[in-house]
């Protein structure tokens, strides 16, 4: 301690009498540059996030700009964790400081990038780093961000957009939700990722969140809709295939989602891109398959997330969707339901059971009684238990997972499903969902994935999933590219599912292709061999810079993912680094690093890291647990000892700083003191510490350091005073002086209370007790279920009034209540609930039977036909939700053709047409 004091006195020429009490210095120090060693950086949520997106067919190029402001009085290393969709190919990083200084990033091997970032930090240079924490979570670090300074971090990435419910879906994720950490099963990378998410993610309630999306499709665009935000649309009059959509909102609580409905969704397209500098050409084949389905008998297992984070809207969404799932199942299938949280529960513990009216009623009651009360999100154990059970003989097991995806051991889950030949159809619910988990599980099992937002209709997506699961996919897909010596092509292609987007890439040296060149696609659908050709266009898109080479980036990203997801991996980490660096595409083994290579000095008022090295170890930075690095062995020379003060006499500034000390006893409260030292603050911020000149000449005193210490101490004392003012035992007469005129309420808020949504998310992640539902309860009646759903109206659904009770419920809730009345085979019977919903009673069926057939006809037949007519008339826009139920209903009617054939009706279609006409003309229906 004495040695340190002598060193500081001799080198810095400043008496430091308080060195004998280092703990007090530690608490009062206002000097902060960066966090070194293993100490954490400062979390700085974004001030604004703006995204420009160009969508061409199903490819989206994003330019994401995040603006940050350092609101602390010191220089910090800022860090922020944010999400991107799984599969995004990040190709550029740019950082623009408020001074106008811009630095550009380059891809390096991850350890080398981190070393370069830390070196630039230690030298006080402008620097930034972007790295992948997990497949869909990334971390931005900005070094040496000055007090009050604003910085814009921009990155470019591209990805292929999925097709969901006949629409190309664009999602701009907003935040990373807290994720459940199991006691084991996490990789070292996932542990680090979870720590980053916990420390540096934020929903930033006050941040401006905006997107501008330009859609360009050769076949034209029907419409662009959003289930999450209001959208301003501008259609280009001269180009029917181009639309501009703009969204603006506040806060990062909710993802921005756009559903783009193209006029020609299924048309196969080959796109060409030539990289002039590299002399290479990339080809992409893209289309949405459409073919006649080959049905297969299935065993359907539903895994429902009942963790705390699924509370509120999400669990109600999942329950309603599961009820539609249950009524849409094929009549010859087997099924089971598994609920999971920290633990899991199974409806039928001895395995799946045959689908029947009895099992449907049992499952209905079971689902009605579930709630989000099962603690954390541990999906690994229930999935492992389900996959360990032998499948029902003669069936193909299909697993449906409904979850908000907030887990941290996603790699263990993906590895598990990869070794089992069982398709998984995963549905992610809400903002903040892990797209890497939901997509990764589906991709590894050769299933498919979909996402819905909070309060967005989930039912149509579930029915589409069930339709795909109930039919065979096109397997053993091969793509034959034009006869060219290819550099590299994809070798592992996913099976094709009807309505699911498919794409493939290749890259080769650019050379003229033969006239009439085609891409040939083949695959097996059941026992049939399918084959078709897609012509290669004669023209291509030429790019000069790497940042414009979208197809090259996507090819590299797809190849990296394919080789790393193989079992065993077909690419070593060194090969991945080589490919990532060559095509400037980020991966798990690389990072973007940007730095000021010209050594631009720090902004005025900031103490350089290199010049403060001698003080580290003597001072500890704010938030006492964050320590500085060891003192270096040498000090850099300075040619002009006065240059740090802009040529001003440092001794005059010393006296100015000394004047500040005399003010401390002349002010009524701390805020008054700070206000009266504004002029002195502006003077003291011109100080920079300089090292002893090499020639041993005069070294100025560091009054500026003393001034900075006082400034930091005053800031901290002000915060402490405001906290003290809020304490109940502080006299009222003293609170005004402590708080500087602020109320105790304001002081309490200023201490850093979490925003409500973040606090709720943390509470929902707590390990709660698991309460077994009362499975023996009866299922809720359709009308009761409809009434409970009325407060959970999905976005975009209009509210309508039902005929009894005067309740006003959503149209979708009314549809769900009607479908709950269907038997497992798709038929409907007379009931008070049915009459209350659509007005169909015995009088209606009797009159129809008498007029059409001249006598009695099965009322169940006529009721079923009447319900289908009502569905077609009242819920045509929601056809995707009730389509599979209607298919079963028609099949049931065909099986009872002898009961209704005659009276001028010879087919099910004619029967339904007549039923619809009578329903429309009758006052008793609807």
Secondary structure as the mmCIF struct_conf table of DSSP 4:
data_model
#
loop_
_struct_conf.conf_type_id
_struct_conf.id
_struct_conf.beg_label_comp_id
_struct_conf.beg_label_asym_id
_struct_conf.beg_label_seq_id
_struct_conf.end_label_comp_id
_struct_conf.end_label_asym_id
_struct_conf.end_label_seq_id
HELX_RH_AL_P HELX_RH_AL_P1 UNK A 2 UNK A 12
HELX_RH_3T_P HELX_RH_3T_P1 UNK A 17 UNK A 20
HELX_RH_AL_P HELX_RH_AL_P2 UNK A 22 UNK A 28
TURN_TY1_P TURN_TY1_P1 UNK A 37 UNK A 38
HELX_LH_PP_P HELX_LH_PP_P1 UNK A 39 UNK A 41
STRN STRN1 UNK A 42 UNK A 43
BEND BEND1 UNK A 47 UNK A 47
STRN STRN2 UNK A 48 UNK A 56
TURN_TY1_P TURN_TY1_P2 UNK A 57 UNK A 58
STRN STRN3 UNK A 59 UNK A 69
BEND BEND2 UNK A 72 UNK A 74
STRN STRN4 UNK A 76 UNK A 83
TURN_TY1_P TURN_TY1_P3 UNK A 86 UNK A 87
STRN STRN5 UNK A 89 UNK A 97
TURN_TY1_P TURN_TY1_P4 UNK A 98 UNK A 99
BEND BEND3 UNK A 100 UNK A 100
STRN STRN6 UNK A 102 UNK A 109
HELX_RH_AL_P HELX_RH_AL_P3 UNK A 110 UNK A 122
TURN_TY1_P TURN_TY1_P5 UNK A 123 UNK A 124
STRN STRN7 UNK A 127 UNK A 134
TURN_TY1_P TURN_TY1_P6 UNK A 135 UNK A 136
STRN STRN8 UNK A 137 UNK A 145
HELX_LH_PP_P HELX_LH_PP_P2 UNK A 146 UNK A 146
TURN_TY1_P TURN_TY1_P7 UNK A 147 UNK A 148
STRN STRN9 UNK A 150 UNK A 160
HELX_LH_PP_P HELX_LH_PP_P3 UNK A 161 UNK A 161
STRN STRN10 UNK A 162 UNK A 164
TURN_TY1_P TURN_TY1_P8 UNK A 165 UNK A 166
STRN STRN11 UNK A 167 UNK A 172
HELX_LH_PP_P HELX_LH_PP_P4 UNK A 176 UNK A 178
STRN STRN12 UNK A 180 UNK A 180
BEND BEND4 UNK A 183 UNK A 184
HELX_RH_AL_P HELX_RH_AL_P4 UNK A 188 UNK A 200
TURN_TY1_P TURN_TY1_P9 UNK A 205 UNK A 206
STRN STRN13 UNK A 208 UNK A 216
TURN_TY1_P TURN_TY1_P10 UNK A 218 UNK A 219
STRN STRN14 UNK A 221 UNK A 225
BEND BEND5 UNK A 227 UNK A 229
STRN STRN15 UNK A 232 UNK A 235
TURN_TY1_P TURN_TY1_P11 UNK A 237 UNK A 238
TURN_TY1_P TURN_TY1_P12 UNK A 240 UNK A 241
STRN STRN16 UNK A 242 UNK A 250
BEND BEND6 UNK A 251 UNK A 254
STRN STRN17 UNK A 256 UNK A 262
BEND BEND7 UNK A 263 UNK A 263
BEND BEND8 UNK A 265 UNK A 266
STRN STRN18 UNK A 269 UNK A 275
TURN_TY1_P TURN_TY1_P13 UNK A 276 UNK A 279
STRN STRN19 UNK A 280 UNK A 288
STRN STRN20 UNK A 295 UNK A 295
STRN STRN21 UNK A 298 UNK A 305
BEND BEND9 UNK A 307 UNK A 307
HELX_RH_3T_P HELX_RH_3T_P2 UNK A 308 UNK A 310
TURN_TY1_P TURN_TY1_P14 UNK A 311 UNK A 312
HELX_RH_AL_P HELX_RH_AL_P5 UNK A 313 UNK A 328
BEND BEND10 UNK A 329 UNK A 329
TURN_TY1_P TURN_TY1_P15 UNK A 331 UNK A 332
STRN STRN22 UNK A 334 UNK A 340
BEND BEND11 UNK A 341 UNK A 343
STRN STRN23 UNK A 344 UNK A 346
BEND BEND12 UNK A 347 UNK A 348
TURN_TY1_P TURN_TY1_P16 UNK A 349 UNK A 350
STRN STRN24 UNK A 353 UNK A 354
HELX_RH_AL_P HELX_RH_AL_P6 UNK A 357 UNK A 368
TURN_TY1_P TURN_TY1_P17 UNK A 369 UNK A 369
BEND BEND13 UNK A 372 UNK A 372
BEND BEND14 UNK A 374 UNK A 374
BEND BEND15 UNK A 376 UNK A 376
HELX_RH_AL_P HELX_RH_AL_P7 UNK A 379 UNK A 388
BEND BEND16 UNK A 389 UNK A 389
HELX_LH_PP_P HELX_LH_PP_P5 UNK A 390 UNK A 392
TURN_TY1_P TURN_TY1_P18 UNK A 393 UNK A 394
STRN STRN25 UNK A 396 UNK A 403
STRN STRN26 UNK A 407 UNK A 407
BEND BEND17 UNK A 408 UNK A 408
HELX_RH_AL_P HELX_RH_AL_P8 UNK A 410 UNK A 418
TURN_TY1_P TURN_TY1_P19 UNK A 419 UNK A 419
BEND BEND18 UNK A 420 UNK A 420
STRN STRN27 UNK A 423 UNK A 429
BEND BEND19 UNK A 430 UNK A 430
TURN_TY1_P TURN_TY1_P20 UNK A 431 UNK A 432
HELX_RH_AL_P HELX_RH_AL_P9 UNK A 435 UNK A 445
TURN_TY1_P TURN_TY1_P21 UNK A 446 UNK A 446
STRN STRN28 UNK A 448 UNK A 452
TURN_TY1_P TURN_TY1_P22 UNK A 454 UNK A 455
BEND BEND20 UNK A 456 UNK A 456
HELX_RH_AL_P HELX_RH_AL_P10 UNK A 459 UNK A 469
TURN_TY1_P TURN_TY1_P23 UNK A 470 UNK A 470
STRN STRN29 UNK A 471 UNK A 471
STRN STRN30 UNK A 474 UNK A 474
STRN STRN31 UNK A 475 UNK A 480
BEND BEND21 UNK A 483 UNK A 484
STRN STRN32 UNK A 486 UNK A 489
HELX_LH_PP_P HELX_LH_PP_P6 UNK A 493 UNK A 495
STRN STRN33 UNK A 496 UNK A 496
TURN_TY1_P TURN_TY1_P24 UNK A 498 UNK A 499
BEND BEND22 UNK A 500 UNK A 500
STRN STRN34 UNK A 501 UNK A 509
HELX_LH_PP_P HELX_LH_PP_P7 UNK A 512 UNK A 514
TURN_TY1_P TURN_TY1_P25 UNK A 515 UNK A 516
STRN STRN35 UNK A 518 UNK A 525
TURN_TY1_P TURN_TY1_P26 UNK A 526 UNK A 527
STRN STRN36 UNK A 528 UNK A 535
HELX_LH_PP_P HELX_LH_PP_P8 UNK A 536 UNK A 537
BEND BEND23 UNK A 538 UNK A 538
STRN STRN37 UNK A 541 UNK A 543
BEND BEND24 UNK A 545 UNK A 545
HELX_RH_3T_P HELX_RH_3T_P3 UNK A 546 UNK A 548
HELX_RH_AL_P HELX_RH_AL_P11 UNK A 550 UNK A 565
BEND BEND25 UNK A 566 UNK A 568
BEND BEND26 UNK A 570 UNK A 571
HELX_RH_AL_P HELX_RH_AL_P12 UNK A 573 UNK A 583
TURN_TY1_P TURN_TY1_P27 UNK A 584 UNK A 584
TURN_TY1_P TURN_TY1_P28 UNK A 588 UNK A 589
STRN STRN38 UNK A 590 UNK A 595
TURN_TY1_P TURN_TY1_P29 UNK A 597 UNK A 598
HELX_LH_PP_P HELX_LH_PP_P9 UNK A 600 UNK A 603
TURN_TY1_P TURN_TY1_P30 UNK A 604 UNK A 605
TURN_TY1_P TURN_TY1_P31 UNK A 609 UNK A 612
HELX_RH_3T_P HELX_RH_3T_P4 UNK A 613 UNK A 615
STRN STRN39 UNK A 616 UNK A 616
TURN_TY1_P TURN_TY1_P32 UNK A 617 UNK A 618
STRN STRN40 UNK A 619 UNK A 619
BEND BEND27 UNK A 622 UNK A 623
TURN_TY1_P TURN_TY1_P33 UNK A 624 UNK A 625
HELX_LH_PP_P HELX_LH_PP_P10 UNK A 629 UNK A 632
BEND BEND28 UNK A 633 UNK A 633
BEND BEND29 UNK A 639 UNK A 639
TURN_TY1_P TURN_TY1_P34 UNK A 641 UNK A 642
HELX_RH_3T_P HELX_RH_3T_P5 UNK A 643 UNK A 645
TURN_TY1_P TURN_TY1_P35 UNK A 646 UNK A 647
HELX_RH_AL_P HELX_RH_AL_P13 UNK A 650 UNK A 663
TURN_TY1_P TURN_TY1_P36 UNK A 664 UNK A 665
BEND BEND30 UNK A 666 UNK A 666
BEND BEND31 UNK A 668 UNK A 669
HELX_RH_AL_P HELX_RH_AL_P14 UNK A 670 UNK A 676
TURN_TY1_P TURN_TY1_P37 UNK A 677 UNK A 677
HELX_RH_AL_P HELX_RH_AL_P15 UNK A 678 UNK A 684
TURN_TY1_P TURN_TY1_P38 UNK A 685 UNK A 686
HELX_LH_PP_P HELX_LH_PP_P11 UNK A 691 UNK A 693
TURN_TY1_P TURN_TY1_P39 UNK A 694 UNK A 695
HELX_RH_AL_P HELX_RH_AL_P16 UNK A 703 UNK A 725
TURN_TY1_P TURN_TY1_P40 UNK A 726 UNK A 726
BEND BEND32 UNK A 727 UNK A 727
TURN_TY1_P TURN_TY1_P41 UNK A 728 UNK A 729
BEND BEND33 UNK A 730 UNK A 730
HELX_RH_AL_P HELX_RH_AL_P17 UNK A 732 UNK A 739
TURN_TY1_P TURN_TY1_P42 UNK A 740 UNK A 741
HELX_RH_AL_P HELX_RH_AL_P18 UNK A 744 UNK A 750
TURN_TY1_P TURN_TY1_P43 UNK A 751 UNK A 752
HELX_LH_PP_P HELX_LH_PP_P12 UNK A 753 UNK A 755
HELX_RH_AL_P HELX_RH_AL_P19 UNK A 756 UNK A 764
TURN_TY1_P TURN_TY1_P44 UNK A 765 UNK A 765
BEND BEND34 UNK A 766 UNK A 766
HELX_LH_PP_P HELX_LH_PP_P13 UNK A 768 UNK A 770
TURN_TY1_P TURN_TY1_P45 UNK A 775 UNK A 776
BEND BEND35 UNK A 777 UNK A 777
HELX_LH_PP_P HELX_LH_PP_P14 UNK A 778 UNK A 781
HELX_RH_AL_P HELX_RH_AL_P20 UNK A 782 UNK A 789
TURN_TY1_P TURN_TY1_P46 UNK A 790 UNK A 791
BEND BEND36 UNK A 792 UNK A 792
HELX_LH_PP_P HELX_LH_PP_P15 UNK A 793 UNK A 794
TURN_TY1_P TURN_TY1_P47 UNK A 795 UNK A 796
HELX_LH_PP_P HELX_LH_PP_P16 UNK A 797 UNK A 798
STRN STRN41 UNK A 799 UNK A 801
BEND BEND37 UNK A 803 UNK A 804
TURN_TY1_P TURN_TY1_P48 UNK A 805 UNK A 806
STRN STRN42 UNK A 808 UNK A 810
HELX_RH_AL_P HELX_RH_AL_P21 UNK A 811 UNK A 819
TURN_TY1_P TURN_TY1_P49 UNK A 820 UNK A 821
TURN_TY1_P TURN_TY1_P50 UNK A 824 UNK A 825
BEND BEND38 UNK A 826 UNK A 826
HELX_RH_AL_P HELX_RH_AL_P22 UNK A 832 UNK A 838
HELX_RH_AL_P HELX_RH_AL_P23 UNK A 842 UNK A 853
BEND BEND39 UNK A 854 UNK A 855
HELX_RH_AL_P HELX_RH_AL_P24 UNK A 859 UNK A 874
HELX_RH_3T_P HELX_RH_3T_P6 UNK A 876 UNK A 878
HELX_RH_AL_P HELX_RH_AL_P25 UNK A 879 UNK A 895
TURN_TY1_P TURN_TY1_P51 UNK A 896 UNK A 896
HELX_RH_AL_P HELX_RH_AL_P26 UNK A 897 UNK A 900
STRN STRN43 UNK A 902 UNK A 902
TURN_TY1_P TURN_TY1_P52 UNK A 903 UNK A 904
STRN STRN44 UNK A 905 UNK A 905
BEND BEND40 UNK A 907 UNK A 907
HELX_RH_AL_P HELX_RH_AL_P27 UNK A 908 UNK A 921
TURN_TY1_P TURN_TY1_P53 UNK A 923 UNK A 924
#
